[in-house]
Protein backbone atom coordinates (compact mmCIF):
# COMPACT_ATOMS: atom_id res chain seq x y z
CA UNK A 1 0.00 0.00 0.00
CA UNK A 2 1.45 3.35 -0.92
CA UNK A 3 1.94 6.21 1.51
CA UNK A 4 -0.57 8.32 -0.49
CA UNK A 5 -3.53 6.04 0.21
CA UNK A 6 -2.76 5.39 3.86
CA UNK A 7 -5.63 6.59 6.06
CA UNK A 8 -3.22 7.42 8.89
CA UNK A 9 -1.07 9.74 6.79
CA UNK A 10 -0.19 13.00 8.58
CA UNK A 11 -1.86 15.78 6.56
CA UNK A 12 -0.77 18.50 8.96
CA UNK A 13 2.90 18.25 8.06
CA UNK A 14 4.38 21.50 6.76
CA UNK A 15 4.85 21.80 3.00
CA UNK A 16 8.17 20.68 1.57
CA UNK A 17 8.92 24.24 0.44
CA UNK A 18 8.58 26.61 3.44
CA UNK A 19 8.52 29.62 1.08
CA UNK A 20 5.23 28.45 -0.45
CA UNK A 21 3.47 28.20 2.93
CA UNK A 22 0.96 31.02 3.55
CA UNK A 23 2.04 33.32 6.36
CA UNK A 24 0.42 36.13 8.25
CA UNK A 25 2.30 39.41 8.15
CA UNK A 26 4.90 39.56 10.89
CA UNK A 27 3.84 41.48 13.94
CA UNK A 28 0.14 41.67 13.11
CA UNK A 29 -2.09 39.67 15.45
CA UNK A 30 -5.48 39.27 13.77
CA UNK A 31 -7.07 37.80 16.88
CA UNK A 32 -6.27 41.04 18.67
CA UNK A 33 -7.58 43.03 15.71
CA UNK A 34 -10.94 41.27 16.11
CA UNK A 35 -11.26 42.99 19.48
CA UNK A 36 -10.81 46.43 17.92
CA UNK A 37 -13.94 48.56 18.60
CA UNK A 38 -14.36 49.35 14.89
CA UNK A 39 -14.36 45.66 13.97
CA UNK A 40 -16.75 44.83 16.81
CA UNK A 41 -19.07 47.58 15.56
CA UNK A 42 -18.88 46.25 11.99
CA UNK A 43 -19.90 42.77 13.20
CA UNK A 44 -22.71 44.25 15.32
CA UNK A 45 -24.11 46.24 12.40
CA UNK A 46 -23.96 43.25 10.09
CA UNK A 47 -25.61 40.87 12.55
CA UNK A 48 -28.29 43.34 13.61
CA UNK A 49 -29.41 43.58 9.98
CA UNK A 50 -28.85 40.07 8.68
CA UNK A 51 -30.24 37.94 11.52
CA UNK A 52 -33.69 39.57 11.79
CA UNK A 53 -34.08 39.68 8.02
CA UNK A 54 -33.09 36.03 7.74
CA UNK A 55 -35.62 35.03 10.39
CA UNK A 56 -38.41 36.98 8.67
CA UNK A 57 -37.57 35.46 5.29
CA UNK A 58 -37.41 31.91 6.67
CA UNK A 59 -40.79 32.34 8.37
CA UNK A 60 -42.25 33.63 5.11
CA UNK A 61 -40.65 30.78 3.13
CA UNK A 62 -41.70 27.98 5.49
CA UNK A 63 -45.16 29.53 5.78
CA UNK A 64 -45.49 29.26 2.02
CA UNK A 65 -44.25 25.65 2.00
CA UNK A 66 -46.66 24.67 4.79
CA UNK A 67 -49.57 26.35 3.02
CA UNK A 68 -48.64 24.60 -0.22
CA UNK A 69 -48.47 21.23 1.55
CA UNK A 70 -51.54 21.45 3.80
CA UNK A 71 -53.87 24.20 2.56
CA UNK A 72 -54.58 23.01 -0.97
CA UNK A 73 -58.04 24.59 -1.15
CA UNK A 74 -56.77 27.95 0.08
CA UNK A 75 -53.81 27.94 -2.32
CA UNK A 76 -56.11 26.95 -5.20
CA UNK A 77 -58.47 29.89 -4.59
CA UNK A 78 -58.71 31.79 -7.88
CA UNK A 79 -57.80 35.47 -7.79
CA UNK A 80 -58.36 36.30 -11.47
CA UNK A 81 -58.55 33.92 -14.39
CA UNK A 82 -56.27 30.95 -13.87
CA UNK A 83 -54.12 32.88 -11.38
CA UNK A 84 -54.63 31.58 -7.85
CA UNK A 85 -53.29 32.50 -4.41
CA UNK A 86 -50.59 29.81 -4.60
CA UNK A 87 -49.14 31.29 -7.78
CA UNK A 88 -49.17 34.80 -6.32
CA UNK A 89 -47.48 33.68 -3.11
CA UNK A 90 -44.91 31.68 -5.12
CA UNK A 91 -44.17 34.72 -7.25
CA UNK A 92 -43.92 36.70 -4.01
CA UNK A 93 -41.07 34.39 -2.94
CA UNK A 94 -39.04 35.50 -5.96
CA UNK A 95 -39.93 39.15 -5.48
CA UNK A 96 -39.04 39.07 -1.78
CA UNK A 97 -35.67 37.49 -2.58
CA UNK A 98 -34.79 40.35 -4.92
CA UNK A 99 -36.10 42.94 -2.47
CA UNK A 100 -34.01 41.46 0.35
CA UNK A 101 -30.94 41.43 -1.89
CA UNK A 102 -31.40 45.05 -2.95
CA UNK A 103 -32.06 46.09 0.65
CA UNK A 104 -28.92 44.35 1.87
CA UNK A 105 -26.77 45.87 -0.88
CA UNK A 106 -28.08 49.33 -0.01
CA UNK A 107 -27.50 48.74 3.70
CA UNK A 108 -23.99 47.42 3.09
CA UNK A 109 -23.10 50.37 0.87
CA UNK A 110 -24.30 52.88 3.46
CA UNK A 111 -23.42 51.26 6.80
CA UNK A 112 -20.90 48.45 6.35
CA UNK A 113 -18.60 49.38 3.48
CA UNK A 114 -17.36 52.72 4.89
CA UNK A 115 -16.45 51.09 8.20
CA UNK A 116 -14.88 48.09 6.44
CA UNK A 117 -12.80 50.44 4.28
CA UNK A 118 -11.60 52.26 7.40
CA UNK A 119 -10.63 48.95 9.04
CA UNK A 120 -8.86 47.82 5.87
CA UNK A 121 -6.90 51.09 5.70
CA UNK A 122 -5.90 50.77 9.35
CA UNK A 123 -4.75 47.16 8.87
CA UNK A 124 -2.78 48.04 5.73
CA UNK A 125 -1.00 50.84 7.56
CA UNK A 126 -0.20 48.49 10.45
CA UNK A 127 1.09 45.88 7.98
CA UNK A 128 3.38 48.39 6.29
CA UNK A 129 4.85 49.36 9.67
CA UNK A 130 5.34 45.73 10.75
Wavefront OBJ file of the C-alpha trace (Angstrom):
o trace
v 0.000 0.000 0.000
v 1.452 3.351 -0.922
v 1.942 6.205 1.506
v -0.569 8.316 -0.488
v -3.530 6.036 0.214
v -2.758 5.386 3.865
v -5.629 6.587 6.057
v -3.217 7.420 8.886
v -1.065 9.744 6.791
v -0.189 13.001 8.578
v -1.856 15.780 6.561
v -0.767 18.503 8.962
v 2.903 18.250 8.061
v 4.382 21.503 6.756
v 4.854 21.804 2.999
v 8.171 20.675 1.573
v 8.924 24.238 0.443
v 8.585 26.609 3.438
v 8.524 29.624 1.080
v 5.230 28.450 -0.448
v 3.468 28.202 2.931
v 0.964 31.021 3.550
v 2.035 33.317 6.357
v 0.415 36.127 8.252
v 2.296 39.414 8.146
v 4.901 39.556 10.886
v 3.844 41.480 13.944
v 0.143 41.671 13.112
v -2.095 39.665 15.450
v -5.480 39.270 13.767
v -7.073 37.801 16.881
v -6.268 41.039 18.672
v -7.577 43.031 15.713
v -10.939 41.269 16.105
v -11.257 42.987 19.479
v -10.813 46.434 17.921
v -13.939 48.564 18.597
v -14.358 49.353 14.889
v -14.365 45.660 13.974
v -16.754 44.827 16.813
v -19.072 47.583 15.557
v -18.882 46.245 11.990
v -19.901 42.769 13.195
v -22.710 44.251 15.322
v -24.112 46.245 12.404
v -23.961 43.250 10.090
v -25.611 40.867 12.551
v -28.294 43.336 13.611
v -29.408 43.585 9.982
v -28.850 40.066 8.685
v -30.237 37.938 11.517
v -33.688 39.567 11.795
v -34.079 39.681 8.018
v -33.092 36.031 7.743
v -35.623 35.027 10.389
v -38.409 36.980 8.667
v -37.572 35.461 5.292
v -37.410 31.907 6.668
v -40.792 32.338 8.374
v -42.245 33.626 5.109
v -40.652 30.779 3.129
v -41.704 27.982 5.490
v -45.159 29.527 5.784
v -45.487 29.256 2.018
v -44.247 25.654 2.000
v -46.655 24.672 4.794
v -49.574 26.346 3.022
v -48.640 24.596 -0.225
v -48.472 21.232 1.555
v -51.537 21.451 3.795
v -53.867 24.199 2.556
v -54.583 23.011 -0.968
v -58.037 24.586 -1.148
v -56.766 27.948 0.078
v -53.811 27.941 -2.322
v -56.107 26.950 -5.205
v -58.468 29.891 -4.586
v -58.712 31.790 -7.875
v -57.796 35.472 -7.793
v -58.360 36.301 -11.471
v -58.553 33.923 -14.394
v -56.266 30.953 -13.867
v -54.123 32.885 -11.378
v -54.625 31.575 -7.848
v -53.288 32.496 -4.407
v -50.588 29.808 -4.601
v -49.138 31.288 -7.777
v -49.167 34.796 -6.321
v -47.478 33.675 -3.111
v -44.907 31.676 -5.115
v -44.174 34.724 -7.251
v -43.917 36.698 -4.009
v -41.073 34.389 -2.944
v -39.041 35.503 -5.964
v -39.931 39.150 -5.475
v -39.042 39.067 -1.780
v -35.667 37.488 -2.576
v -34.792 40.348 -4.923
v -36.100 42.943 -2.469
v -34.011 41.462 0.350
v -30.937 41.429 -1.888
v -31.396 45.047 -2.952
v -32.063 46.087 0.650
v -28.924 44.347 1.875
v -26.772 45.875 -0.879
v -28.083 49.325 -0.011
v -27.501 48.742 3.702
v -23.992 47.420 3.091
v -23.103 50.366 0.866
v -24.301 52.878 3.460
v -23.420 51.262 6.804
v -20.905 48.448 6.348
v -18.603 49.381 3.484
v -17.357 52.717 4.887
v -16.452 51.086 8.195
v -14.877 48.093 6.437
v -12.803 50.444 4.278
v -11.603 52.261 7.403
v -10.633 48.947 9.041
v -8.857 47.820 5.866
v -6.898 51.086 5.697
v -5.898 50.768 9.350
v -4.752 47.165 8.865
v -2.782 48.038 5.731
v -1.002 50.843 7.557
v -0.205 48.493 10.450
v 1.094 45.877 7.980
v 3.382 48.393 6.287
v 4.849 49.360 9.668
v 5.343 45.727 10.748
l 1 2 3 4 5 6 7 8 9 10 11 12 13 14 15 16 17 18 19 20 21 22 23 24 25 26 27 28 29 30 31 32 33 34 35 36 37 38 39 40 41 42 43 44 45 46 47 48 49 50 51 52 53 54 55 56 57 58 59 60 61 62 63 64 65 66 67 68 69 70 71 72 73 74 75 76 77 78 79 80 81 82 83 84 85 86 87 88 89 90 91 92 93 94 95 96 97 98 99 100 101 102 103 104 105 106 107 108 109 110 111 112 113 114 115 116 117 118 119 120 121 122 123 124 125 126 127 128 129 130
